[in-house]
Amino acid sequence: MAKFVIAGKADCPYYAKAELLADYLQKNLPDFRIFKITQHPDVWEEWLEDLCEKNMWDHRSSPIIWRELLDRGGKGLLLGGYNEFLEHAQLYYGVTSSMTTELMMIIAQENLQAHVEEDLEKEVLKDVISPLQVWIASASTNVCYHLIPLLVSGEVFGMDTELSLTLFDREHTEDCLRSIVMETEDLASPFLRSVSFCTKADEAFLQAQVIIILDDSTEEEVYTLESCLRSRLPLCRSYGHLMEKNAHKSVKVIVGGKTFVNLKATLLMQYAPNIASNIIAVALGVEGQAKAAVARKMKTTSAHIKDVIIWGNISGNNYVDLRKAKVYNYESAVKGPPGYYHSVLNLIFDREWVTKEFVMMLRDLSSTGKQFGGILAAHSIATTLKYWYYGSPPGEIVSLGIMSEGQFGIPEGIVFSMPVKFENGTWVVLTDLEDIELSKQILNRLTEDLIQEKLVAMGDLLIFKPVEEGNLINVLSHWADV
């Protein structure tokens, strides 16, 4: 099949003549196809220069005509301008053009008018199609600076989705929010329709379709763990009520950060029951830290480590499970075809490292937030959102904090990180994975902390009693035996 592309200035008479000839050929020849491109006279030269530079062509006038060789992957073969196209039509098809100069000028003006009207229709349609309403709460935090470029890159929500971004925080952060808005505008992202800020609580989350909750700061001083837990309640209660009142009924809420992530998600669900099923907590940051630690031990890159599972409290007492962990592209005596992998535990022979050093390292990271700065937090949120919209990589395990419905023997009523996959705009808990049952001792330890956090935050428990440190290593020591 012969496919020709004819491009030219909308007011070019020779483009009009080539267009009419091409229409005749397409109508009368079964294997002849044309594709037309018109550009406004004001942008034609720049467009033509970019086209020729990309394809390494030498052509400087309107129209430009090339043939796409479908049997060679669509590669373009430059034919030339109108004269070359006319010669080609005469030589191969015995067809010529008898269009008068007067008719050429009339059609050229009609083409220009049609092109202008089409551009106007696109502008009207652009105003009719509402952009995706994305809100970021606690937007004055450092994570927001790293998150915004990811959100407006087109990689998270898709290349055909425009965003309206609103930054929400307290009144005293207005100067900071104003500065972030200006910097975001400076990005000149083609996917960003508008960016603004909001400091009025009553207006928070208006028509929001995506809400991102970052680490919040409290106005009052806190000196104990219990006071920190209780300080989360008023803000989550306020956010929950505002989401119920102002947000879109199908809003997606994603809770990120490094402090009390499970608890915040749990409280939001309690105070926004109508959207509770669409509230999740991000666990990919902890998962990334674990992959990086394993990769350093194995002297490979963390991108080659897959299927590490985070159980329990994302920002506290959790269990990093390596039983399903895989390493790809690993330099060893045993090699396989593309997609071949090794079990991580089968290649790490240092039992002491697995059961003690690795555990202590991750426990320290979770309790202190070290190495969990803005870059990792932003990337984890953006990646989770991308998976939510477009699905996670086929066959891979993703860790996610969701409300327990009793899976794996986990008590209901708490947000718990567990293995899932994203597909079709939602997630599916991977309850069919083999050999990942958690012992009663592990479950009790993981769930006890989460239950206590909720009770202390709600004022139903005065003192938080963490699991003893000595028990932690013993519980996790069975990794090396798997």
C-alpha positions as CSV (number, residue, x, y, z in Angstrom):
1,M,0.0,0.0,0.0
2,A,1.2,3.5,-0.9
3,K,0.6,6.0,1.9
4,F,1.5,9.7,1.2
5,V,1.6,12.5,3.7
6,I,0.9,16.0,2.3
7,A,1.7,19.0,4.6
8,G,1.6,22.6,3.8
9,K,0.6,26.2,4.8
10,A,-3.1,26.5,5.2
11,D,-3.2,29.4,2.6
12,C,-0.8,27.8,0.1
13,P,-2.4,27.4,-3.4
14,Y,0.0,24.6,-4.4
15,Y,-0.9,22.7,-1.2
16,A,-4.5,23.0,-2.4
17,K,-3.6,21.7,-5.9
18,A,-1.6,18.8,-4.4
19,E,-4.5,18.0,-2.0
20,L,-7.0,17.8,-4.9
21,L,-4.8,15.5,-6.9
22,A,-4.2,13.3,-3.9
23,D,-8.0,13.1,-3.2
24,Y,-8.6,12.0,-6.8
25,L,-5.9,9.3,-6.5
26,Q,-7.2,8.0,-3.2
27,K,-10.7,7.8,-4.6
28,N,-9.8,5.9,-7.7
29,L,-6.8,3.7,-6.6
30,P,-7.6,1.0,-4.0
31,D,-4.0,0.9,-2.5
32,F,-3.4,4.7,-2.4
33,R,-3.8,6.5,0.9
34,I,-3.2,10.1,2.0
35,F,-2.8,11.9,5.3
36,K,-3.1,15.7,5.3
37,I,-1.4,18.1,7.6
38,T,-2.1,21.9,7.5
39,Q,-0.2,24.5,9.6
40,H,-1.0,28.1,10.1
41,P,1.2,30.4,8.0
42,D,2.6,32.0,11.2
43,V,4.1,28.7,12.4
44,W,4.7,26.9,9.1
45,E,8.4,27.7,8.7
46,E,9.3,26.7,12.2
47,W,7.3,23.5,11.9
48,L,8.9,22.6,8.5
49,E,12.4,23.3,9.9
50,D,11.8,20.9,12.8
51,L,10.3,18.2,10.5
52,C,13.3,18.3,8.1
53,E,15.8,18.4,11.0
54,K,14.2,15.3,12.6
55,N,14.1,13.4,9.3
56,M,17.4,14.8,7.8
57,W,15.5,16.2,4.8
58,D,16.3,19.3,2.7
59,H,13.1,21.1,1.8
60,R,12.1,24.8,2.2
61,S,8.8,25.4,0.6
62,S,5.1,24.5,0.9
63,P,3.9,21.9,0.4
64,I,6.2,19.1,1.5
65,I,5.2,15.5,0.5
66,W,6.6,12.3,1.6
67,R,5.8,8.6,1.3
68,E,5.6,6.4,4.4
69,L,7.0,2.9,3.6
70,L,4.7,0.7,5.7
71,D,6.7,-2.4,4.9
72,R,9.7,-0.7,6.5
73,G,8.2,0.3,9.8
74,G,6.6,3.5,8.5
75,K,9.9,5.2,7.7
76,G,9.4,8.4,5.6
77,L,10.8,8.8,2.1
78,L,10.8,12.4,1.0
79,L,9.2,13.0,-2.4
80,G,9.5,16.8,-2.5
81,G,7.0,19.6,-3.3
82,Y,4.0,19.9,-5.7
83,N,6.0,19.5,-8.9
84,E,7.6,16.2,-7.7
85,F,4.3,14.9,-6.6
86,L,2.7,15.8,-10.0
87,E,5.6,14.0,-11.8
88,H,5.1,11.0,-9.6
89,A,1.4,10.9,-10.3
90,Q,2.0,11.2,-14.1
91,L,4.7,8.6,-14.2
92,Y,3.2,5.9,-11.9
93,Y,-0.6,6.5,-12.3
94,G,-0.9,8.4,-15.6
95,V,-2.8,11.2,-13.8
96,T,-2.3,15.0,-14.0
97,S,-3.9,18.1,-12.6
98,S,-5.8,20.7,-14.6
99,M,-6.8,23.0,-11.7
100,T,-6.8,26.7,-12.7
101,T,-4.9,29.3,-10.7
102,E,-8.1,31.0,-9.7
103,L,-9.5,27.8,-8.3
104,M,-6.2,27.2,-6.5
105,M,-6.5,30.5,-4.7
106,I,-10.1,30.0,-3.7
107,I,-9.4,26.5,-2.2
108,A,-6.3,27.9,-0.4
109,Q,-8.4,30.6,1.3
110,E,-11.0,27.9,2.2
111,N,-8.3,25.8,3.7
112,L,-7.0,28.7,5.8
113,Q,-10.5,29.4,7.1
114,A,-11.1,25.8,7.9
115,H,-7.8,25.6,9.7
116,V,-8.6,28.7,11.9
117,E,-12.0,27.3,12.7
118,E,-10.5,23.9,13.7
119,D,-8.1,25.7,16.0
120,L,-10.9,27.6,17.6
121,E,-12.9,24.4,18.1
122,K,-9.9,22.8,19.8
123,E,-9.7,25.8,22.2
124,V,-13.4,25.6,23.0
125,L,-13.1,21.8,23.6
126,K,-10.1,22.4,25.8
127,D,-12.2,24.7,28.0
128,V,-15.1,22.2,28.1
129,I,-13.0,19.2,29.1
130,S,-12.2,19.7,32.8
131,P,-8.6,19.0,34.0
132,L,-8.0,16.5,36.7
133,Q,-8.3,18.3,40.1
134,V,-5.3,17.4,42.2
135,W,-4.9,18.7,45.8
136,I,-1.7,18.4,47.9
137,A,-2.2,18.9,51.7
138,S,0.6,20.2,53.9
139,A,2.0,21.5,50.6
140,S,4.7,23.8,52.3
141,T,6.7,20.7,53.2
142,N,9.9,19.9,51.4
143,V,8.4,16.7,49.8
144,C,6.1,18.9,47.7
145,Y,9.0,20.5,45.9
146,H,10.1,17.1,44.6
147,L,6.6,15.8,44.0
148,I,5.2,18.6,41.8
149,P,7.6,18.0,38.8
150,L,6.7,14.3,38.9
151,L,3.0,15.0,38.9
152,V,3.1,17.5,36.0
153,S,5.5,15.4,33.8
154,G,2.8,13.4,32.2
155,E,4.2,10.2,33.5
156,V,1.9,9.7,36.5
157,F,-1.6,10.5,35.1
158,G,-0.9,10.0,31.4
159,M,0.2,12.1,28.4
160,D,-3.5,13.0,27.5
161,T,-4.4,14.3,31.0
162,E,-4.2,17.9,32.1
163,L,-4.0,18.9,35.7
164,S,-5.4,21.6,37.9
165,L,-3.1,21.6,40.9
166,T,-4.0,23.2,44.3
167,L,-1.6,23.5,47.2
168,F,-3.3,23.5,50.6
169,D,-1.8,24.4,54.0
170,R,-2.3,26.7,57.0
171,E,-2.5,30.5,56.7
172,H,0.9,31.2,58.0
173,T,2.4,29.3,55.1
174,E,0.9,31.6,52.4
175,D,4.2,33.2,51.4
176,C,5.8,29.7,51.0
177,L,2.8,28.5,49.0
178,R,2.9,31.5,46.7
179,S,6.5,30.9,46.0
180,I,5.8,27.2,45.1
181,V,3.0,28.3,42.8
182,M,5.4,30.7,40.9
183,E,8.1,28.0,40.6
184,T,5.5,25.5,39.3
185,E,4.3,28.0,36.7
186,D,7.9,28.4,35.6
187,L,8.0,24.7,34.7
188,A,5.8,25.6,31.7
189,S,4.4,22.0,31.7
190,P,2.0,21.3,28.8
191,F,0.1,19.1,31.2
192,L,-0.6,21.8,33.8
193,R,-3.7,23.8,33.2
194,S,-3.5,25.8,36.3
195,V,-1.9,25.9,39.8
196,S,-3.1,27.8,42.8
197,F,-3.0,27.7,46.6
198,C,-5.6,27.6,49.4
199,T,-5.3,28.4,53.0
200,K,-9.0,28.5,53.9
201,A,-10.2,25.3,55.5
202,D,-13.8,25.7,54.3
203,E,-12.6,25.7,50.7
204,A,-10.2,22.8,51.0
205,F,-10.5,19.9,48.5
206,L,-13.2,21.5,46.4
207,Q,-14.1,19.1,43.6
208,A,-10.8,17.2,44.3
209,Q,-10.3,14.0,42.3
210,V,-6.9,13.2,43.8
211,I,-5.8,14.2,47.3
212,I,-2.2,13.7,48.4
213,I,-1.7,13.9,52.2
214,L,1.9,14.7,53.2
215,D,3.5,14.8,56.6
216,D,1.7,17.4,58.7
217,S,3.1,19.7,61.3
218,T,1.1,20.6,64.5
219,E,0.8,24.0,66.0
220,E,1.4,22.8,69.5
221,E,4.5,21.4,71.1
222,V,4.6,17.7,71.7
223,Y,7.0,16.0,74.1
224,T,5.8,12.3,74.2
225,L,4.8,9.6,71.8
226,E,1.3,9.7,73.1
227,S,1.0,13.5,72.5
228,C,2.3,13.0,69.0
229,L,-0.3,10.3,68.3
230,R,-3.1,12.4,69.7
231,S,-2.0,15.5,67.8
232,R,-2.9,13.7,64.5
233,L,-6.6,13.3,65.4
234,P,-7.8,16.9,65.0
235,L,-6.2,17.4,61.6
236,C,-7.4,14.0,60.2
237,R,-10.9,14.6,61.6
238,S,-10.9,18.0,59.9
239,Y,-9.6,16.6,56.6
240,G,-12.0,13.7,56.7
241,H,-15.0,16.0,57.1
242,L,-13.8,18.4,54.4
243,M,-13.2,15.5,52.0
244,E,-16.8,14.2,52.6
245,K,-18.2,17.7,52.1
246,N,-16.1,19.1,49.2
247,A,-14.3,16.4,47.2
248,H,-15.5,14.5,44.2
249,K,-17.4,11.4,45.2
250,S,-14.8,9.2,43.5
251,V,-11.8,11.0,44.9
252,K,-8.6,9.0,45.3
253,V,-6.7,9.8,48.6
254,I,-3.1,8.8,49.1
255,V,-1.3,9.2,52.4
256,G,2.5,9.5,52.3
257,G,5.3,10.6,54.4
258,K,7.4,9.0,57.2
259,T,5.3,9.6,60.3
260,F,2.2,7.7,61.4
261,V,1.2,6.9,57.9
262,N,-1.0,3.9,58.8
263,L,-2.7,5.9,61.6
264,K,-3.4,8.9,59.4
265,A,-5.0,6.7,56.8
266,T,-7.1,4.9,59.5
267,L,-8.3,8.2,61.0
268,L,-9.2,9.6,57.6
269,M,-11.2,6.5,56.8
270,Q,-13.1,6.9,60.1
271,Y,-14.0,10.5,59.5
272,A,-14.7,10.1,55.7
273,P,-16.6,6.8,55.6
274,N,-18.1,7.4,52.2
275,I,-14.7,7.5,50.5
276,A,-12.9,5.1,52.9
277,S,-12.5,2.5,50.2
278,N,-10.4,4.9,48.1
279,I,-7.9,5.8,50.8
280,I,-4.5,4.1,50.8
281,A,-1.1,4.5,52.5
282,V,2.2,4.5,50.6
283,A,4.6,1.7,51.5
284,L,7.0,2.0,48.5
285,G,9.4,4.2,50.3
286,V,10.2,1.5,52.9
287,E,10.2,-1.1,50.1
288,G,12.8,1.0,48.3
289,Q,15.0,1.2,51.3
290,A,14.9,-2.5,51.8
291,K,15.7,-3.2,48.1
292,A,18.6,-0.7,48.3
293,A,20.0,-2.4,51.4
294,V,19.8,-5.9,49.7
295,A,21.3,-4.5,46.5
296,R,24.3,-3.1,48.4
297,K,24.9,-6.4,50.1
298,M,24.7,-8.3,46.8
299,K,26.7,-5.7,44.9
300,T,24.0,-5.0,42.3
301,T,21.5,-2.2,41.6
302,S,18.3,-1.8,43.6
303,A,16.2,-1.8,40.4
304,H,17.1,-5.5,39.9
305,I,15.5,-6.4,43.3
306,K,11.8,-7.3,43.0
307,D,9.0,-8.6,45.2
308,V,10.1,-7.4,48.6
309,I,7.0,-7.3,50.8
310,I,6.4,-4.8,53.6
311,W,4.0,-6.0,56.3
312,G,2.4,-4.0,59.0
313,N,3.2,-0.4,60.1
314,I,4.8,1.5,57.2
315,S,6.3,4.1,59.4
316,G,6.9,2.0,62.5
317,N,7.0,-1.6,63.6
318,N,7.0,-3.5,60.3
319,Y,8.2,-6.8,58.9
320,V,10.3,-6.7,55.7
321,D,9.8,-10.1,54.1
322,L,12.4,-11.4,51.7
323,R,10.9,-14.8,51.1
324,K,9.6,-13.9,47.7
325,A,12.4,-11.5,46.8
326,K,14.0,-11.9,43.5
327,V,17.2,-10.5,41.9
328,Y,17.4,-10.1,38.1
329,N,20.5,-9.7,35.9
330,Y,22.7,-11.0,38.6
331,E,26.3,-11.9,37.8
332,S,26.7,-15.5,38.9
333,A,27.7,-19.0,37.7
334,V,24.1,-19.7,36.7
335,K,22.6,-17.6,34.0
336,G,19.3,-17.8,32.1
337,P,17.3,-16.2,29.3
338,P,15.8,-12.7,29.7
339,G,13.5,-12.6,32.7
340,Y,15.5,-15.2,34.5
341,Y,15.9,-14.5,38.2
342,H,17.5,-15.9,41.4
343,S,15.9,-16.1,44.9
344,V,17.5,-13.4,47.0
345,L,17.7,-15.6,50.1
346,N,19.4,-18.4,48.1
347,L,22.2,-16.1,47.2
348,I,22.8,-14.3,50.6
349,F,24.7,-16.8,52.7
350,D,25.4,-14.3,55.6
351,R,22.8,-15.4,58.1
352,E,24.1,-12.9,60.6
353,W,23.5,-10.1,58.2
354,V,20.0,-11.2,57.3
355,T,18.8,-11.8,60.8
356,K,20.5,-9.0,62.7
357,E,22.3,-6.2,60.7
358,F,19.6,-6.0,58.0
359,V,16.8,-6.0,60.5
360,M,18.5,-3.4,62.8
361,M,19.3,-1.2,59.8
362,L,15.7,-1.1,58.6
363,R,14.3,-0.7,62.1
364,D,16.6,2.4,62.6
365,L,15.4,3.9,59.3
366,S,11.8,3.4,60.2
367,S,12.1,4.8,63.7
368,T,14.2,7.8,62.7
369,G,13.2,8.6,59.2
370,K,16.8,8.6,58.1
371,Q,17.4,8.5,54.3
372,F,13.7,9.0,53.8
373,G,13.9,12.6,52.4
374,G,11.9,14.4,49.9
375,I,13.2,12.6,46.8
376,L,12.2,9.1,48.0
377,A,8.9,10.2,49.5
378,A,7.9,12.0,46.3
379,H,8.9,9.2,44.1
380,S,7.0,6.7,46.2
381,I,3.8,8.7,46.1
382,A,4.1,9.4,42.3
383,T,4.8,5.7,41.5
384,T,1.9,4.5,43.6
385,L,-0.4,6.9,41.9
386,K,0.8,5.8,38.5
387,Y,0.1,2.2,39.4
388,W,-3.3,3.1,40.7
389,Y,-4.2,4.7,37.4
390,Y,-2.4,2.4,34.9
391,G,-1.6,-0.8,36.8
392,S,1.6,-2.1,38.4
393,P,4.2,-4.1,36.4
394,P,2.7,-7.5,35.5
395,G,3.7,-10.3,37.8
396,E,5.3,-7.9,40.4
397,I,4.4,-7.7,44.1
398,V,3.7,-4.2,45.4
399,S,3.4,-3.3,49.1
400,L,0.4,-1.1,50.0
401,G,-1.2,0.1,53.2
402,I,-5.0,-0.7,53.1
403,M,-7.8,-1.4,55.5
404,S,-7.6,-5.0,56.6
405,E,-10.6,-7.1,55.9
406,G,-9.2,-10.2,57.6
407,Q,-6.7,-11.2,54.9
408,F,-3.8,-13.3,56.2
409,G,-5.4,-13.4,59.6
410,I,-4.9,-9.7,60.1
411,P,-7.5,-8.2,62.4
412,E,-10.1,-6.0,60.7
413,G,-10.3,-2.2,61.4
414,I,-6.6,-1.2,61.0
415,V,-4.6,0.0,58.0
416,F,-2.0,-2.7,57.4
417,S,0.7,-2.9,54.7
418,M,0.4,-6.1,52.7
419,P,1.2,-7.5,49.2
420,V,-1.1,-6.3,46.3
421,K,-1.1,-5.7,42.6
422,F,-2.8,-2.8,40.8
423,E,-5.0,-3.4,37.9
424,N,-8.1,-1.8,36.3
425,G,-7.9,1.3,38.5
426,T,-7.9,-0.5,41.8
427,W,-5.8,-3.0,43.7
428,V,-6.1,-6.7,44.5
429,V,-4.7,-8.3,47.6
430,L,-2.4,-11.2,46.7
431,T,-3.9,-13.8,49.1
432,D,-3.0,-16.6,46.7
433,L,0.8,-16.3,47.1
434,E,2.3,-19.5,48.4
435,D,4.4,-19.8,51.6
436,I,3.9,-16.3,52.9
437,E,1.8,-17.1,55.9
438,L,2.7,-15.0,59.0
439,S,3.2,-16.7,62.3
440,K,0.9,-15.7,65.2
441,Q,3.8,-14.2,67.0
442,I,4.6,-11.9,64.0
443,L,0.9,-10.9,63.6
444,N,0.5,-10.1,67.2
445,R,3.6,-7.9,67.3
446,L,2.6,-6.0,64.1
447,T,-1.0,-5.6,64.9
448,E,-0.6,-4.7,68.6
449,D,1.3,-1.5,67.8
450,L,-1.2,-0.4,65.2
451,I,-4.1,-1.1,67.5
452,Q,-2.4,0.8,70.3
453,E,-1.7,3.8,68.0
454,K,-5.3,4.1,67.1
455,L,-6.5,3.7,70.7
456,V,-4.0,6.3,72.0
457,A,-4.9,8.8,69.2
458,M,-8.6,8.4,70.0
459,G,-8.0,8.9,73.7
460,D,-9.1,5.3,74.7
461,L,-5.6,4.4,75.9
462,L,-3.3,6.5,77.9
463,I,0.1,4.8,77.6
464,F,1.6,3.3,74.4
465,K,3.6,0.1,75.2
466,P,5.9,-0.9,72.3
467,V,7.1,-4.4,71.6
468,E,10.3,-5.2,73.4
469,E,13.4,-4.7,71.2
470,G,14.7,-8.2,72.0
471,N,11.7,-9.9,70.5
472,L,12.2,-8.2,67.2
473,I,15.3,-10.1,66.0
474,N,14.0,-13.4,67.3
475,V,10.7,-13.0,65.4
476,L,12.5,-12.2,62.1
477,S,15.3,-14.7,62.4
478,H,13.4,-17.4,60.4
479,W,14.1,-15.5,57.1
480,A,17.4,-17.3,56.7
481,D,15.8,-20.6,57.2
482,V,13.4,-20.2,54.3
